[in-house]
């Protein structure tokens, strides 16, 4: 049963559902592995076929969970992983990628991201990414946790315009990128990948659950407050959100949220409670 209905488009023309699945904190508890695998497989069945992971998550443990979930389903999934900055040099990125592929039980990644900027020059990382593409180990590459100045530098570097996306923190309670990063990426036809789109823990998540305006809008759509928050994140059609869920009801709720289209009035009301930034803000990273 496929519930997903709306897509985003990568610069190379690839279309993807606007809600995928994150795996941060998966693979940390062996007793949870079976439940995590089943959650990912249910998400695939519901149309959330973008799965995002990283060599950092549980030091490869999350990739092992994803690999288990992919058995017999690899062709149905758009698979994303991320490389540590210290592994992003020419002498190490190929080995890091091969280790991820081994854990994932596949021969290629659909998208490989630089997890955040480190000391390796961008030109060197790009060269490594392009070589991985040429060798068929990755189909495309992108970045994560890049602010606007980083993206401009990337864009002006040789082959930097082959970047497919930038994965950053983005949700109703963390809107700093709306000031200049989202407009820059929109101008360059590059979608945002939003990690932790439901505010990973803490008081912000509680506000998303309890704010009267969100609750009122949720009642209007016969939905839960976090579904409204997720629908807001993907509202503009240029954002792919990757919420992480292990409970079956949360997986189903995330898939259903993709079908909620908020009205202009809804968005104005949410803007009043969670205003768009009026000045440049430091990039939020968790």
C-alpha positions as CSV (number, residue, x, y, z in Angstrom):
1,X,0.0,0.0,0.0
2,X,1.6,3.3,-1.2
3,X,0.5,6.4,0.7
4,X,3.0,8.9,-0.6
5,X,1.8,11.4,-3.2
6,X,4.2,14.3,-3.7
7,X,7.8,14.4,-4.9
8,X,10.8,16.5,-5.0
9,X,13.3,16.6,-7.9
10,X,17.1,16.5,-7.7
11,X,19.2,18.6,-10.1
12,X,19.8,15.5,-12.3
13,X,16.0,15.0,-12.7
14,X,15.6,12.2,-10.2
15,X,12.3,12.3,-8.5
16,X,11.9,11.2,-4.9
17,X,9.1,11.2,-2.3
18,X,9.2,14.2,-0.1
19,X,9.3,12.1,3.1
20,X,11.9,9.4,3.6
21,X,13.3,7.7,6.6
22,X,16.2,8.6,8.9
23,X,18.2,6.2,11.0
24,X,20.1,8.3,13.5
25,X,20.3,6.4,16.8
26,X,19.4,3.1,15.1
27,X,21.9,0.2,15.6
28,X,22.8,1.2,19.1
29,X,20.9,-1.5,20.9
30,X,21.0,-5.1,19.6
31,X,17.6,-5.8,21.2
32,X,16.0,-3.2,19.1
33,X,17.4,-4.3,15.8
34,X,14.5,-6.5,14.7
35,X,12.0,-3.7,15.5
36,X,14.2,-1.1,13.6
37,X,14.4,-3.4,10.6
38,X,10.7,-3.9,10.5
39,X,10.0,-0.2,10.8
40,X,12.2,0.6,7.8
41,X,10.6,-2.2,5.8
42,X,7.1,-0.9,6.6
43,X,8.2,2.6,5.6
44,X,9.4,1.3,2.2
45,X,6.0,-0.4,1.8
46,X,4.3,2.9,2.5
47,X,6.3,4.7,-0.1
48,X,9.1,6.2,2.0
49,X,11.8,4.6,-0.1
50,X,14.5,7.1,0.7
51,X,16.6,5.8,3.5
52,X,19.3,8.0,5.0
53,X,22.1,6.6,7.2
54,X,25.8,7.4,7.9
55,X,29.0,5.6,8.9
56,X,28.9,7.8,12.1
57,X,25.5,6.4,13.3
58,X,26.4,3.8,15.9
59,X,29.8,3.6,14.2
60,X,28.4,1.6,11.4
61,X,25.6,0.0,13.4
62,X,22.8,1.9,11.7
63,X,24.2,0.8,8.3
64,X,24.0,-2.8,9.4
65,X,20.4,-2.3,10.4
66,X,19.6,-0.8,7.0
67,X,21.5,-3.6,5.2
68,X,19.2,-6.1,7.0
69,X,16.1,-4.1,6.0
70,X,17.2,-3.9,2.4
71,X,17.4,-7.7,1.8
72,X,15.2,-8.4,-1.2
73,X,14.3,-4.8,-1.4
74,X,17.4,-3.0,-2.6
75,X,15.9,-2.1,-6.0
76,X,13.0,-0.4,-4.2
77,X,15.1,2.0,-2.2
78,X,17.0,5.2,-2.8
79,X,19.9,4.7,-0.4
80,X,21.8,7.5,1.2
81,X,24.9,7.4,3.4
82,X,27.4,9.9,4.7
83,X,31.1,10.0,5.1
84,X,33.0,11.4,8.1
85,X,34.9,14.6,7.3
86,X,38.2,12.9,8.3
87,X,37.5,10.2,5.9
88,X,36.7,12.5,3.0
89,X,40.2,12.8,1.6
90,X,41.4,11.2,-1.6
91,X,43.4,8.6,0.3
92,X,40.5,7.6,2.5
93,X,37.1,8.2,0.9
94,X,37.1,5.1,-1.3
95,X,37.9,2.9,1.7
96,X,35.2,4.6,3.8
97,X,32.6,4.1,1.0
98,X,33.6,0.5,0.5
99,X,33.2,-0.1,4.3
100,X,29.7,1.4,4.2
101,X,28.8,-0.6,1.1
102,X,29.9,-3.8,2.9
103,X,27.8,-3.0,6.0
104,X,24.8,-2.1,3.8
105,X,25.2,-5.3,1.7
106,X,25.1,-3.4,-1.6
107,X,27.4,-2.5,-4.5
108,X,26.5,1.1,-4.7
109,X,24.9,4.1,-3.0
110,X,22.3,6.2,-4.7
111,X,23.6,9.3,-2.9
112,X,26.8,9.9,-0.8
113,X,27.1,12.9,1.4
114,X,29.9,14.7,3.2
115,X,28.6,14.7,6.7
116,X,30.0,18.1,7.6
117,X,33.0,20.2,6.7
118,X,36.3,19.3,8.1
119,X,40.0,20.0,7.4
120,X,40.0,18.3,4.0
121,X,39.8,20.9,1.2
122,X,36.4,20.8,-0.7
123,X,38.2,20.3,-4.0
124,X,39.8,17.1,-2.7
125,X,36.5,15.7,-1.4
126,X,34.8,16.6,-4.7
127,X,37.5,14.8,-6.6
128,X,37.1,11.8,-4.4
129,X,33.3,11.8,-4.9
130,X,33.6,12.2,-8.7
131,X,36.0,9.2,-8.8
132,X,33.5,7.1,-6.7
133,X,30.9,8.1,-9.3
134,X,33.1,7.1,-12.2
135,X,33.8,3.7,-10.5
136,X,30.1,3.1,-10.0
137,X,30.2,3.0,-6.2
138,X,27.9,6.0,-5.9
139,X,25.4,7.4,-8.4
140,X,25.5,11.0,-7.1
141,X,26.9,13.0,-4.2
142,X,26.0,15.9,-1.9
143,X,26.8,17.6,1.3
144,X,25.4,18.0,4.8
145,X,25.5,20.8,7.4
146,X,26.6,23.4,4.8
147,X,25.6,27.0,5.3
148,X,25.1,29.5,2.5
149,X,28.7,30.6,2.4
150,X,29.8,27.0,2.2
151,X,27.4,26.3,-0.6
152,X,28.7,29.3,-2.6
153,X,32.3,28.1,-2.1
154,X,31.3,24.6,-3.2
155,X,29.5,26.0,-6.2
156,X,32.6,27.9,-7.3
157,X,34.9,24.8,-6.9
158,X,35.5,22.6,-9.9
159,X,32.7,20.0,-10.3
160,X,31.0,21.5,-7.2
161,X,27.9,22.1,-9.2
162,X,27.4,18.3,-9.4
163,X,26.2,18.5,-5.8
164,X,22.6,17.1,-5.6
165,X,21.5,18.3,-2.1
166,X,22.4,19.7,1.2
167,X,21.1,17.9,4.3
168,X,20.5,20.3,7.3
169,X,18.5,20.6,10.4
170,X,15.1,22.1,9.6
171,X,11.8,22.2,11.4
172,X,9.2,24.7,12.6
173,X,11.3,25.5,15.7
174,X,14.6,25.8,13.7
175,X,14.0,28.1,10.8
176,X,17.3,29.9,10.4
177,X,17.9,28.5,7.0
178,X,14.8,30.2,5.7
179,X,16.7,33.5,5.7
180,X,19.2,32.8,3.0
181,X,20.1,29.1,2.5
182,X,16.6,27.9,1.4
183,X,16.3,30.8,-1.1
184,X,19.9,30.1,-2.4
185,X,19.2,26.4,-2.9
186,X,15.8,27.2,-4.5
187,X,17.6,29.5,-7.0
188,X,20.0,26.8,-7.8
189,X,17.3,24.1,-8.2
190,X,18.7,22.1,-5.3
191,X,16.3,20.6,-2.7
192,X,17.0,20.6,1.0
193,X,17.1,17.4,2.9
194,X,15.8,18.0,6.4
195,X,17.1,15.9,9.2
196,X,15.3,15.8,12.6
197,X,12.2,17.5,11.0
198,X,10.2,16.7,14.2
199,X,12.7,18.4,16.6
200,X,14.9,15.6,18.1
201,X,13.8,15.7,21.8
202,X,14.0,18.7,24.1
203,X,11.6,21.6,24.7
204,X,11.2,22.4,21.0
205,X,9.6,19.0,20.4
206,X,7.3,19.6,23.4
207,X,6.2,22.9,21.9
208,X,5.4,21.2,18.6
209,X,3.3,18.7,20.5
210,X,1.5,21.2,22.7
211,X,1.2,24.5,20.9
212,X,-2.5,25.5,20.7
213,X,-2.3,26.6,17.0
214,X,-0.7,23.4,15.9
215,X,-3.2,21.4,17.9
216,X,-6.1,23.3,16.3
217,X,-4.7,22.9,12.8
218,X,-4.2,19.2,13.5
219,X,-7.8,18.8,14.6
220,X,-8.9,20.4,11.3
221,X,-7.1,17.6,9.4
222,X,-7.9,14.8,11.8
223,X,-4.1,14.6,12.3
224,X,-1.5,14.6,15.1
225,X,0.5,17.8,15.9
226,X,3.7,16.2,14.7
227,X,2.1,15.4,11.4
228,X,1.3,19.1,10.9
229,X,4.9,19.9,11.8
230,X,6.1,17.4,9.2
231,X,3.7,18.7,6.6
232,X,5.0,22.2,7.2
233,X,8.6,21.1,6.6
234,X,7.7,19.8,3.2
235,X,5.2,22.5,2.3
236,X,7.1,24.2,-0.5
237,X,7.9,21.2,-2.6
238,X,11.7,21.7,-2.4
239,X,12.4,19.7,0.8
240,X,12.8,16.0,1.5
241,X,12.3,15.3,5.2
242,X,13.8,12.2,6.8
243,X,12.1,11.6,10.2
244,X,13.3,8.6,12.1
245,X,10.7,6.2,13.5
246,X,10.7,2.8,15.1
247,X,7.2,2.5,16.4
248,X,4.8,1.2,13.7
249,X,2.2,4.0,14.4
250,X,4.9,6.6,14.0
251,X,6.0,5.2,10.7
252,X,2.4,5.2,9.4
253,X,1.9,8.8,10.8
254,X,5.0,10.0,8.9
255,X,3.8,8.5,5.6
256,X,0.3,10.0,6.1
257,X,1.7,13.4,6.8
258,X,3.0,13.6,3.2
259,X,-0.6,13.8,2.1
260,X,-1.5,16.8,4.2
261,X,-1.5,20.1,2.2
262,X,-1.6,23.1,4.5
263,X,-3.5,26.2,3.4
264,X,-2.0,29.7,3.1
265,X,-4.1,30.6,6.2
266,X,-2.5,27.6,8.1
267,X,0.9,28.7,7.1
268,X,0.3,32.3,8.2
269,X,-0.9,31.2,11.6
270,X,2.2,28.9,12.0
271,X,4.4,31.8,11.0
272,X,3.0,33.9,13.8
273,X,3.9,31.3,16.4
274,X,7.2,30.1,14.7
275,X,8.3,33.3,12.8
276,X,10.7,33.3,9.9
277,X,14.1,34.8,10.9
278,X,14.5,38.5,10.1
279,X,18.3,38.3,10.1
280,X,21.1,35.8,9.3
281,X,21.3,33.1,12.0
282,X,24.1,30.6,12.7
283,X,23.4,27.2,11.1
284,X,21.7,24.9,13.6
285,X,23.5,21.6,14.0
286,X,22.7,18.7,16.4
